[in-house]
Structure formats: structure tokens, C-alpha cells
Amino acid sequence: MGPRGRRGTFSSVHVLVKQVRDYINSWNDNAKPFTWTATADEILAKVQLVRTRVKRLVNKKSKQRNEDHETPGMCP
């Protein structure tokens, strides 16, 4: 897409779509296979780590909401 595409300056949606399509066609003409640098076990370990962290965040937010609703004088 070049520098223009990275800045996101386009005169119209039509020009943007054309630039994106041109980029995709150029990429496909010169495509190179993706090479994984991590093993399946490393990827799965990271997925598990993210799941654990997200679960903690959700539980923390849920706990905070419950505490907010239990505080006397506070409106839900």
C-alpha cells in the first residue's frame, strides 16, 4: 500500500478500496508461505495464559460491580 496507505489519506472510499485491492493482488502475486516460529505447545501455553488472565479480569470486574451494588447509599 505504500506510505499513503499507512497514513490512511484517501480522497474517497472508492480510492481506498482500489488501493486495498491493488495491495492484496500485489501481495498474492509475490506471496511467501508463513513460517511458524513457535511450537504448538508454546502457542497453546500462551492461549492458556491469556485465558487465565481474561478470566481473572472478568472475575475482578464482576466482584467490583457486586461490591458497588452492596455499598449503602449507592445507587445501582
Number of C-alpha atoms within 10 A of each C-alpha: 16 8 8 10 13 8 9 10 11 13 8 9 9 10 12 16 12 12 17 14 13 13 15 14 12 12 12 10 9 8 10 8 5 6 6 7 8 9 9 10 9 11 12 12 12 12 12 12 12 12 12 12 12 12 12 12 12 12 12 12 12 12 11 12 12 12 10 13 12 12 10 7 7 8 8 9
